Amino acid sequence: MIHGNFNCSDIAKCVLGLKNLDMETYKLLVSHGQMTAEKLGELLNRERSTAYRSLQNLMSCQLVYRETKTIEGGGYYYVYSALDPCKLKEMIKGNIDTWYEKMNSMIEDIESGILES
């Protein structure tokens, strides 16, 4: 059951299985643009490893992507960017529509499902 007041972050967390820190990380990337895990950690007031775990969660949901940057003289580092919020909205709507269709189908078969149990 849905109770209480929800905001956009609550919906995104619920539909995509994200944590508060993940949404905070996503919002920082949207507002500040491309950055490293180290810079994100500073802005989040967390360790770089914690920021990195949040980035991994967001990448698994396809809300964040990373690019490899080459360091002159050798080496590389990653920078992370957020998916456009309009695309996030489309993703959430699609997930909700899919869930609704599945639930509606299950409701249509509820009588036979109860009798089989």
N, C-alpha and C positions, 0 to 999 in steps of 0.2 A: 504494500500500500504506500502511496505517496502522501506524506504528511508535511506540513510546514511550508515555509517559503523557500524557494529555490532560486538560484541565480545561474548565470551562464556557466560559471566554473563548475557548479554542482552538477549540471547536466553533462558537461564534457567529462568530468571525473567518473560519473556513474556509467555513462554509455561506453566510454573507452577504458574504464578500469584504471584510472590515474589516481595518484596521490596528490595531496595539497602541494607538496614541493614540486611535483611535476608541472602542475598548472602555474605555479610561481615562476618556474624556469621558463616555460613556454611564453608567459607574458613578458618576461624580461627580454627574451630573444625578439619578440614582436616589437617591443618598444625601443630597444637599443640596437637592433640589427645583429649582424653576424659577429660572433665572438668565440673565444676559446673556453674550454672547461675551467681553466684557471681563473679567467676573468669572471665567469659566471659564479664560481665559488666565492669570489670576493664580494660580488653584488648580493649573493644569497646569504652571506655571512656564514658559509659552510666550508668544509674541506673540499678540495678539488675532487677527491674521490667520490664524495657525496653528490656533487654536481654532475660528475660523470655518470653515476648510476641513474640519476634522473634523466640525463640526456639519452642513455641507453633505453630507458622505458619509453621516452618520447619517440625515439627512432623506431622502436618496434611497432609503435602505433602509426608510424609514417607522418608524425607531426613535426619532426625535426630531421634535417639531413645534414651530413657533414661533407666538407671538402678538404682535400689534402693541399696544404700550402708548402712549397719548397723553400728551405732556408738556403740563402746564398752561401756557398762554401760547403754545403752538404747537410743532409738531414731534412726533416719535415715536421709539420705539426698539423693539427686539425682545427678547423673553425666550423662552428655550428650555426645553422640558420633555421628559422621557424617557417613552417608552412603558413601561407597567407590565411588569415582568419576566415575569409570567405570560403576557402577550400575546407577549413575545419567545419564550418557550418554545413556544407554540403555532405561531408563525411558523416557527421552526427545525424543529419536528416536521413541519409541512406541507411545507417545502422538502425535507427528507430523504425523506419518503414519496413525493413527486413524483419525486425523483431515483431512488429505489429502483424505482418502477414503470417508469421509462424504461429503466433498466439491465436489469431483468428482461426487458422486452420485447426489448431488443437481444440479450440472451443467447439467447432463444427463436429468434431469426432468425439466429443466428451461422453456421449451416451454409450457408444461402443467401447470406449476406453474403460469406463466404469464397469461395464458388464464383463469385460475380459479379465479384470483383476481378481 
